[in-house]
Amino acid sequence: MEPAGGGPADAIVLMEARTPFERRAVQEWAARTHPGVPVCDLRDADVAGLSPTTALVPARVVWLPAVRGGERRVTMADLLVLTNPHRPRAAAQARIGAKSPDRVRVVAGESATIAELRDRYDQAVHDDVPFADWVGVQATLAAERAERQVIGDRYKVPRLVAEQISSSARFRAGAAALAESLGRPEPQVVQEATDKLSTFVATQSRLMADLFSSMLSLMHERTWTVSVDLATLDGLRQLNKSAALIFLPSHRSYVDPLVLADVLRKHDFPPNHVLGGANLRIWPLSTIARRSGTIFIRRKFGDDPVYKFAMRSYLAHLVEKRFNLEWYIEGGRSRTGKLRKPMLGLLSYVVDATEQIPDAVVMVVPTSIVYDQLNEVGAMAQEVAGGAKKAEGLGWLLSYVNAQRKLSLGTARVRFGEPFSLREALAEAGEGPARLEKVAFRVMDSINAATPISATSLATFALLGAEERAFTESEIEEIVTPLLDYIDRRHLPGPDPALLHGLGLRRTLGELTAAGVLDLYDGGTDPVWSVAAGNHVVAAYYRNGALHHLVNRAIVELAMLAASSGELAPVTVVDGTSRDSMLAASQAEALRIRDLLKFEFFFPPKEPFLSLLGAELDLIAPEWRTVEPTIEWVRTTLLGHAGELMARRTLQPFFDAQLVVAEQLVALGEEPAEKDAFLDTCLGYGHQLALQGRVKARDSVSKELYAAAFELAGNRDLVDARPTDLLADRQVFLAEVVELRSRLDLLAAIEEEAHA
C-alpha cells in the first residue's frame, strides 16, 4: 500500500485503524499535527525498504467510556446490551463521534527512526523473526503506552505477549539450551514451550477487566466496608513509576484478590497479574478472569521442564516490562487465622526472572488483608476438625456469591508493609539453601507487622480464657482495657477503642453472636456471653489474628517465671572475662521457648528477637537490668501487671496441642509415626482430653495445630524410627511441654489472686 497523501519522506505516520471512521480520524489528525507527512496502514507498511533516517510515528484512535458519576467508566448496562465502550462497533462510531466528540481521541506513540529500530532489533531478536513483523509489534506497544496517558494506568494491559516472548533472543537461547539438555530437537521444544505459554498467558482486555470488576464487586461490596491506608498507597504509586511491584498478601478468603484489585483499581494502579491455582479455573468465570489478569497455573509442575521453562520465560517478560505481580505466598487460605508457612516455588521463579534481567527493579510489597468476620470460617473450622474440603465448582461459586450478598460482616482492612528491593534482600540473605526462606520470612514478618488488631480479635481473646465459662460485658471490658493500653504503648495497629467499651463493645459482641460464634444468655440479672458450643475453633480464628503481636510478651512472662523458680542454671558468658549471668540464662530459656513455637509463629533472627524481648521487659519492669529475679520480685511484678498477662490466653492452645502430640509419640514407644494416621489419632485423643478437662483450650483440638506440633517433632528427629533413644527423647519433649503448661497454670493463679 502506498502512503496516503504526499509529503517529506523523513517521517511516516503508521496508522493502526480497524474501521473507515478510525482511518479518517487518524488522517485528519495527521493533517493537523504532521502536515505533509504521509499516513500508512500499519499492516501494509513496507518498513524494510525505508531510509534509515525515516521516523515512524505510530497512531491510533482511543475510545473513552461516557462520563458517569463524575468519572469515565463502563457499567453493567453497557455490557448487558453487548456494547464495548472501549471499542464500539463500526456502525456506531460515526454517531458517537458526532454526538460525543469528547469520547474520540487520537494518540501518537513515541517515534523512532528505522536506524534506531534496526539497532534494537539486532540486539534483541534472532534472524528468523522478520524485521517488519518486529516493527509492527513495537509500534503497537508504543501506541499502547500513549493510550495509557489518556485512559490511566488502571488499563495498563500487555499486548502481543506470546509473540514478544517467543521471538526474543532470550527465549530462543533458553529453548536451545533446554533442548540440548533433554536430547530433543530445538524446534520441537520451542513449539511445545510456545504452546504451553498459550495455556497460562493472561490475555488481558479492558472490557473484560471492567466486566470482571463489576461482576466480582458483588462478592464483597455489600459484605464489608473496605478500609485502606491512603498515604501508603500514594507512596506505592510513586514507586510503581520506576519499579515492578510484587504484592504478596496474606490469604484469609477467596475474595482477597477481589478486595485488593478493587482497592488498586480505584487508585489508578495498573492491574496485577494474579497467579492462582488451576483448581479455581471455574467456567465461565475463569475465561473472564484470565482476560483480566489471572494466570491459572498447575499446582505442581516440577516434573515438566518445558512447562517450567515457559513459566520462567513469562515471569521474566512481566518483570522486564514492569507489570505488577500478585500471588499468595501461603499457598492457601489460613485455617487458623495466623499466617501459614510460606511456599517458595513461585518466589524461586520470580527470583530466577529477576536475575536474568540485571537492570530490572523489582520491589516486594508485603500486604495484609484482614476481616472483622468471614463467612467461610465455619467451613474452614470443619476442615481443621478433620472434615473434607468442599470442591470448588460452578455450583459452589453460585452458592458462595449468594451467601456473600446477604451478609454484612463489618470491615475489611488492607494494609501494606514496608516495600523492599527483591535484589537487595537476596544479597542480604547470601548464598545457600536458606536464601529463599530468609526472603520469605522477611515477607511474613512484614505482613504480621502491618496486620491490624481488630475489635473482634480482642473480644475473642478475652472470651477464650483458660476456663470454660461465660463473661459479663463488664468482665470482658475489664480484660480488654489493659490490652488496649498495652497496644497503645507498643504503638501497634490496634482497633478503635470505642468498639471495646460500652455500646461499641455490645455491638462487637452482638455481631459475633449474630454470626453464631458466641452465645448470649440474658435470662438473669446481667447478660453473659460465651463461646458457642462447637465454635471454639471459629472464635480462635479471629483471636489468632492478634497473637503475633502478643507472643513475645507471652514468652517473656514464661521466661521470668523460670528465672525466679531456680529452674535455670546460670550460664558462663565470655566477653573478655568470665562471669555468671542470669540474664544470659533467661535469654537462653526464651530462645528454647521460641524453638518450641517456631512452627506456629514467625520470629526474627536471634539478636533482634532478644532486643524485642528487652523492650517488652522495659514495659513490665524498667529496672529489670539491675534486679536479681527472685521469686518474690517476679511474683510481685507479674501481680502488678495481672491485667496485661498474655501467655495463658496466647499460648495455651499451642502447648495443649503439643501435649496431645507428645503423649501420642510416647505411646508409640520406639515405633515410627505415619503422619495421616497419627494426626487422626491425635484428633480423637484431643477430643477425649478436652472432655476430661486435661486440655484447657478447646480450640487446641485442631488438625492444623497437631500438624504443626508433628512438624516440630519431626524437626527434633522424633517421628521416624532410629536405632537408639527415640522413646527417651520423646519423653524429654513431653516433659518440656508439661513444664511449660505448669507455668501457664502459675500465671492463671496469679491472675486469680489479683482479681480476688
N, C-alpha and C positions, 0 to 999 in steps of 0.2 A: 504494500500500500504506500502511495506517495503521501508525504505530509500535506495536511490541508492548509492551503494558503501559501504565499511566498514569504521570503524573509531571509535574514542572515543565516548562514549555515553553522554559526558557532554555538547555537543552542536549539534544542527541540523540547517541546512540551510533550511528555509521554502521558497520554490520556487513558485513565482507567475508567471506562464507562460501559454500563450494561444496556442502556436504552437510548433512543434518539433524544429524549429530553435531556438526559445527563450529558450526552455528547454536545448538544447545543450550549448547555450551561458552561461546560469547560471551555468551549471555543470562544464564547462571549467573554468569559473571564480572562482568557489568554489575550484576546484582542485589547482589553483594557489595561492589563498589568504587564504584558510582554508584547507590545505592539511589534508586528513584523516577524515574530518568532513562529515557525511552523508548528502545527499540532499533529501528532501522530498517535494512532491507537496503539496501546502498549503491546497488544497481542501480535501486531503486524509489523512492528518497527524492526528494521534491518540494522541493528546496532553494530554488528561486526564490521560493516563497511563504512562506518563513520570516521571522521578525522579524530585523532587523539585529543584535540583541543575542544571538541564539541561537548557542550554541557547538556546533561539530561535533567529535565525538571518534571518529576512525577506529580500528577494532579488527579484529583477525583472529587466527586460530589459527596457531601456528607448530609444525611437526612437526620433532622432532630425531631424528637417527640414534641407534641404540643405541651404548652405550659399548663400544669395542673397543680393547684395549691401552692403556687409560687415557685415551682421547680419543673424542669422538663423531665418527664418520666413516662414509662409505659405502664398502662393499667391492665387489669384483668379484662376490662371491656374491650380493649384493643385486641387482645388475644382471642377472646371468645368469638369475635367476628372475623377471625383469621386474617388480621392485618398485622404487618410488621412496620411500626413507625420508623425503624432504623433502615428499612429497605422496602419502601412502598411499591406496589405493583406498577408496571409501566403505564397502564391505562389511567392510573390515578395521579401520576406525577405532575402533569400539566395543571390539573385542577388545584393540587396542593400548592404548587409554585405560584399560581395566580392568587389564591385565597390567603395563603400564609407564607409569603416570601421569606419570613424570618426562619422558616424550617429548612431552607435550602442554602447550603454553604459550599463553596469550592475551596479546597485546601491544597496547598502545594508542599510536597516533601522537600527535604534538603537536596539541592542539586549536586551533581558530581560530573566531572569530565570523563570521557572514555579512557584517558590515560590513568586517571585515579582509580577507576573501576578495574582496569587491567591489572594494576599493581595489587589491589586487594584480592582479585580473582586468583592471581598466580600464587599468593601466599596461602590461600585458604582451600583451594579446590584442586582435585585431580583433573587430568586432561580429558577424562571421559564424560565430564559434565560440560555441555556446550556453554560458551560464554554468554550467548544471547539468553539462554534459559536462566542463568545465574543473575544476569542483569534484571530480568523481569521480576525475580524474587526480591532483589534489593530495592527495586522501585516500589513494589507493593509494601514492603516493610517501611520505607521512608514515608509513604503516604499514610500508613497506619499511625506512625509517630505524630505526623502533622494533625491527623484527625483527633488524636487524644488531647491535643491542645485546645480543641473546641468542646469535646464531649466530657473531658475529665478522666482521671486515672482509673476510676471505677470500671471503665470499659476497656482497660488495657488487656487485650486478648492476643495470644500468639497466633500467627498465621503461617501456613505452609510449613508446619513443624517437621513432619516426616521428611519432606523434601529437603529442608535445610540440614537435618541431621544426616540423612543417608548420602548427601552429596558432599559432606565435609571431609577434609583430609584426615581429621582425627578419627572419624568413624571408619573410613576405609582402611587406615593403617591398623586400627584396633581389630577390625574384622579379619584382616590378613594374618595378624599375629595369632588370633584365636583359631583360625582355620588351620594354621600350621601346627599349633599345639594339639588340635583334635585329629589331625591327619585327614582333613576333609578338604574338598575343593573350595577355594576362596569365593567364587560366585555363588555357590550353594549356601555358604554361611552368611554372605551379605544379604541374599534374598530371604533367608529364614529370619535373620535379625530384623530386616525391614518389615516383614510380615508380622513379627511379634510386637514391633513398635506400634503397629496399627491397632493392636488389641488393647493398649492401655493409654496411648496418647490422648490427652483431653483436647478434643477439637472444639474449643470454646466459640460461642457466638453471643452477640449482645442480646439478641432476642431471648435465647434460652437462659441467659443469666437473669434477665428480668422476670421471665416466667418462673424460674426456679425460686427466685427471691419472693415473688408474690405468692406462690403456692406454699412454700415451706414456712413463711412467716405465720401461716395459720397454725403451725405446730407449737408456736411459743409466744406470739404477741399477746394473746389473751391470757396466757397462763402466768407469765411473770412480767414484772416491771424490770427492765434491764438497766443496771447501773454500771457506768464505766468512768475511769479516771481520764478526763479530757486533757489534762496537762501532759500526761504521759503519752497520750495519742498524738498530740501535736509534735512532741519530740520524735516519735517514731516516724511520723510523716516526713519530717526533715531528713532523718536518717535514710529513709527509703529512696531519696533522690540520688544517693550515691552508692547504695548497697542493696543487695538482695536480703530480704528478711526471711528467717525461718521461724515460724511460730510453732512452739511446742507446748500445747495446752495440757492441763490436767484433763482427765476423762471421767466425767461423772454420769453423763447422759447421752442418749442418742442424738439429742438436739444441740450438743456442744458446737458442732461445726456450723449449725444454722444461726445460733446466737452470735458466735464470733463473726461469721460472714456478714450478718446484718449490721453489727457494730462497725466493721471496717468499711462496708459499702456506704453507710450513712455519713462517714467521714472521709469519703473520696479516696480510699485506698484501692489499688488495683486488686482484682480478685486473687485470692490464694489458689495455688494448685494443691488440692487436698488429697493426700494419699490415704486410701481406705481399703479395707479388706473386701475381697470378692464376695464374701457372704452377704454383703449389703447391696449386691447388684440385683435389685428387685425391679422388674419391668412393671410399668413403663417409666418409673421414677429414675431408674439408672440411666436411661437414654438421655433424659433431660440433664441429670446430674453430670454426666460425662461431658456434655456440651456446655457445662457451666464451670468446669474446672476440676471435677473429681476424677482422680486416677485410680481405677479399680485394679488392684494387684493381687497376685496369688499370696496366700498366707506363707507358703514355703516355696522357694524356687532355687535352693542351693544346689540341687542335682541337675539343673538345666543351665549349662554355661552360656548358651546363646541368649536365653531369656535374661540372665544376669547381665550380660554384656549390653543388651538392648536397653535395660533399665538404667544401667550406669550411663549410657550414652544420652538418654533422655534427661536424666537429672543434671548431667554436665551441661547440656544445652540450656536448661532452665536457669541454672546458676550463672552461666555465661551471659545470658540475655537479661539477667536481673529480674526474673519473675520470682514472686514470693511463694514459699512452700509452707505447708502445714501438715503435720501428722501427729498422732497421739502416741507418745513415746512409751506409755504404759502398755500399749498393745491391746488393751480392752478396758472397759469401764471398771472403776473401782467398786468392789463389792463390800468394802468396809468403811468407805468414807476417807480413808488415808490413801496416799499415793502408793501405787504398786511398783514393783521392781521394774526399772526401765528395760525395754527391749532395744538391742543395739544394732539390729540388722539394717534398718533404713538409715540410721546415723552413719554407719560404715560406708554406705553407698554415697551419701552426700559428702562425706569426708574425701572419698576417692575422687568425686567430681570436682571438689574444691581444689584438690591437689593437682588435678590435671590442668587447671587454669590458674597459673601463678598470679595473675593480676586481678582475680575475682575477689570482690569484697563481700563477704557473707557474714551477716550478723544474726546471732541466735536470740530469739525473744521468748524467754520463759513466760508462760501465760497461765493464769489461774482463772478457772470458771467454776463458781460455786453457786448453789441454790439454797434458798431458805427451806424448800421442800421439793421432793421429786416424786412423781407419780410411779416411777419404775422401781423405787427402793424395795417395795414389797416383794416383787418378783426376784430381785437380786438376793433378798434375805432368804427366800426359799432355796435358792441355789447354794447359799452359804450353809444352810441346814442340810444339804445333801440332795436337794431336788435337781431335776434336769432343766437345763436352759431351753426355753422355747425357741424353736427355729424361726428365723425371720423369713417372711414371705409377704405376698400382697395382702392376704387376709390379716396377718399380724399388723402390717403397716396401717391399714384402714382402721383397725380397732385401736391402735395406738393414737392415731391422729384424732379420732373421735373422742377418746378419753381425755386427751390433752385440751381440747377445745372447751370442755365442760368444767375445767378446774381453774382455780385461782390460787397460786402457790407462793405468793409473796414476791421476793426479789431475786433476780439472777445477777450476780456480780462478776464483772470481767475486770481483772487487774493484770498488769504487766510487770514482770520483774525487770531488773536492770539488764538491758541488752549487752551482749558481749561478742567479740570477734571470734568466730569459729577457728580461724587460723591461729590467733594468739592463744586461745585456750588449748589447742593441740600442742603448741610449742611449750606451754607451761606444763602440760601433762607428761611431756617427754616421750621416749620410746618405750616399747614393751607391751605385753598383753593387756595391762590395765589402762592403757591410754584412753580408749573409748569410754571405759567405765568412769574414769575421772571426769571426763567432759559431761557424761550423762548425769553423774551425781551432782555436778555443779548446776545443771539444769533443774534437777529435782529440788535441791536445796533452795534455789532461787524461786521456784514455784511456791514452795512452802512459805518462804518469807513474804511473798506477795499475797498469799491467801488470807482473806479477812476472816475474823471470828464473827460468826453470826449470833443473833439472839437465840436462835433455835439450838445452836451448839451449846451455849451456856445453860439453857434451860434443861436440856437432856443430860448435860454434865452433872447438874445438881440432882436430877431425879434418879440417875443410875448410880446411886451410892452403893456401898458395900452391903448394906442391909436391904432387905426386900420389904419396903413399906411405902405408904402414901405420905405426901407432904402438903402442908397448907401453903397458901400463897405467901404468907409472911416468912415461913421457913425457907421457901425457895429463894425469896428475896434476900434473906439473911446469908444464904450460901453464895449467891452471885454478886452481892455488893462488894465484898473484898476482892473478888476476882476482877471486877471492873476496875477497881483501884490498882490492882497489880498490872492489868493490861495498860492502863494509863501510864504508870511509872515505867513500864518497859517500852513505851511508845509503839505498841503493837497495833495492827489494823483491827480495831475492835468494833463492836456494834454500837448503834445509837443507844446510850444508857437508858433513854426513856422507854425502850422496848422491854426493859427488865425491871421496871418499877411501876407500881400502881396499875392503872388501866392498861398501860403498854404491856406489862408482864401478863396481865389477864388475857390480853389479845393474843400474845405469843402462845400462851398455854391453850387458848381456845382453838387456834389454828392447828396445833398438834393434836388436840382432842378430836377436832372435826376430821382429821386425816386418819384417825384410828390408832395413832401412835401412843396416845395417853388415854387413860380412863379418868373420868371425873365423877366423884361421889359428892353430892350436895344435899344428902338427906339428914345431915347432922347440924351442929351449930356453925361449922365452918366448912366450906367446900375443900376437898382434898383431891390431889392429882397423883396418879401412879402410872408407871409404865404398863400399858395394856398387856394382858396375858398373851404370850407368844410373840410379842413385838419388841423384845429386848434388843434383838439384832438390828431392827429398824431404828430404834432410838439411838443405838450405839453408832449407827452410820452418821447421824447428824452430829453427835458428840465428837466423833473421831476427827471431824474437820478442824477441830481446835487443838487436838492433842499435841501436834508437832510443835506448837508454841509453848507447851507446858512441860514437855518431857524432861528438859534439862533441869528445871526446878524440882521435878519429882526425883531425879537421880541424886541431886544434892541432898534432899531430905533423907534418902536411904543411906547415903554415904555418911552423913552426920551421925545417924544412929549407930552405924558400925564403928565409927571413930570413938564414940563415947562408951561403947559397951565392952571395950577390951578385946574385940574380935580381931583388930588389926595390929599386926606386929610392925613396929617402926622399921622403915627401910633405910638403908645407908645411901646417902647422896654424895657423890664425889664431884666437887666443884673447886678443886684446889685443896680442899680439906675434907675430912670425913666427919659427918655428924648424923645423928639420928633425927629423922624428920617425920612427925606425924602427918604433916601436910602432904608429903610425898606418898605416905601410906594411904591417905584418904583419896588422893588423886588416882592411885593405882586401883583402889576399890571402885571409884567412879568409872574408870575405864573397863573394869571387869563387868560392871552392870551394863555399860554401853554395849559390850560384846554380846551379852545375853539378848539385847534388844535390836541388834544390827539388822535383822531381817524384818523388823517392824517399822523402823524409823530411819531417816537419812541423817547421818551425823557428819559434821565437818571433820577434817583431819585432827590428830591428837592435840597439837598445841592450840589451834583456835577453839577446839572443844573445851579444853581446860580453862582457857580465858573466859569463855562464856559461863562456865560454872563459877568462876571467881566473881563475875558480875552478878550472878544470882545470889551468891553469899553476901555480897555487898548490900543487897536489898534486905536480906534476912537479919544479918548481924554485921554491921560495918566494922566492928572491932575484931572480926574472926582471925585476922593475921597475927594478932598478938595474944590470943587467948588459948589456953590449953582446953581441948574439947572434952571436958569431964562430963560424966553422966548428968550431973545437976545442971551444968551450963547448957548442954544441948536440950535437956528437957524443958528448962525454963525458956530458952529461946524459941523452941517449937511451940510451947504453950502460948507464948506471946503472939504467935502467927497462926494460931489454930484455924482461923477462918480462911487462911490462904494456903493451907497444906494441900498439895496437888497429888502426891504419889498414890494415895489409895484409890481415888477415882480415875487417875490416869493410867496406872499400871496393873491394877488388879486383874483385868481381863486377860492380859498377856501372860502374866505369871500363872494364872489359873489354867490357861490353855497349855502352858509348858508343863504344869504339874501332870495333866492328863497324859501328855505325850511321854514324859519321863517315866511315869509309873507303868505305862504300857510297854516301854522299851525294857524296863527292868523285868516285867512279867515274861518277856520273851527269853530271858536268860542270855545265852550265847547265840541265839538264833538271829538271822538277819531279818530286817523289816522290809516287806514289799509294800511300796507306798500306797497304792489304791486301797488294798485290803486293810492296811494298817490304819489309814485315815477313817475308813468306815467303822472300824473297831473303836477308834477314839471318839467318834460321834456318839455311838451308843453308850460308851463308858462315861463321856462327858454329861450326857443327859442323866445318867444314873447319879453321878456325883452332885449335880445340881439339885436333883430331887432330895438327896440326902443332906444337902446343905454343906457339903465338903468344898465345893467351889462356890465362891460368893458372888461372882459376876455371871449372871445367866447369859449375858451376851458373849461370854467366852466359849459357849458351845457353838463352835463355828468351824466349818471345814477350812476356811481361809486361815484362821488363826492356828489351827492344828497343822496346816501345810507349812506355815512359816516356822513353827516350832520344829517340825520334822526337818526342814531345811537347815535350821540351826544345829540339830543333832547330826545331820549329815556332814556339816562343816566341821564338827568335832569328831568325826570318824566313829559315830555311834550307831550307824544304820546298817552297814554291811558287815558280813562275817569277817573275823580276823583271828589269827592264831591265839592271841593271849589278851587277857584283862578287859575284854569287852564288857562283861557284866559289871566288873568293878568300876569301870569308867562311867557306865550308865548310872550306877548308884551315886557316883560323885556328882553327876549332872542333877540327879533328883535331889540330892542334899542341898545343892546351891539354890534350887528353886524353892524348896521348903523353907530354907533360911530367909530368903527374901520375902516370902509370903508372911513369915512371922514378924518381920519388920513392918509390913503393912498393917498387921494386927496391932502392933505397938502404936503406930500413928493413929489408928482408929481409936485406941484407948485414950490417947492424948486429946483428940478432938472431943470425945465424950466427956472427959474431965473438964475441958474448957467450957462446955455447954451445961455442965451440972449446976 
